[in-house]
Amino acid sequence: QVQLVESGGGLVQPGGSLRLSCVASGSIFRFYAMAWYRQVPGKQRELVAGITSGGLANYADSVKGRFTLSRDNDKNTLFLQMNRLKPEGTAVYYCNTVNKVSALSWGQGTQVTVSS
């Protein structure tokens, strides 16, 4: 079973930047379209950005132009560079597959707090 471990979150002021990482334990990572999701308590988990196995990314309108998603298949790692963060970006961020049918076990996520 592939395990996902997210890291890189923290407290940042509005306008600041963070870079999230997600490391997958299995080599099959390279075959999956992957995504970052985020969740605020009491709300549904939402898709932030997704990337194909070949590296083509797309973004939710709310983060387009500010976030950059990338992957390193040799290191089984997914990245999310988040710039110009806004308070509404405060959430727990998770990585997983784009396709819910092939979803992997959810990791613990990484907390991002955007506050002055």
Buried (B, 14 or more C-beta within 10 A) or exposed (E): EBEBBBBBBEEBEEEBEBBBBBBBEBEEBBEBBBBBBBBEEEEEBEBBBBBEBEEEBEBBEEBEEBBBBBBBBEEBBBBBBBBEBEEEBBBBBBBBBBEEEEEBEBBEBBEBBBEE
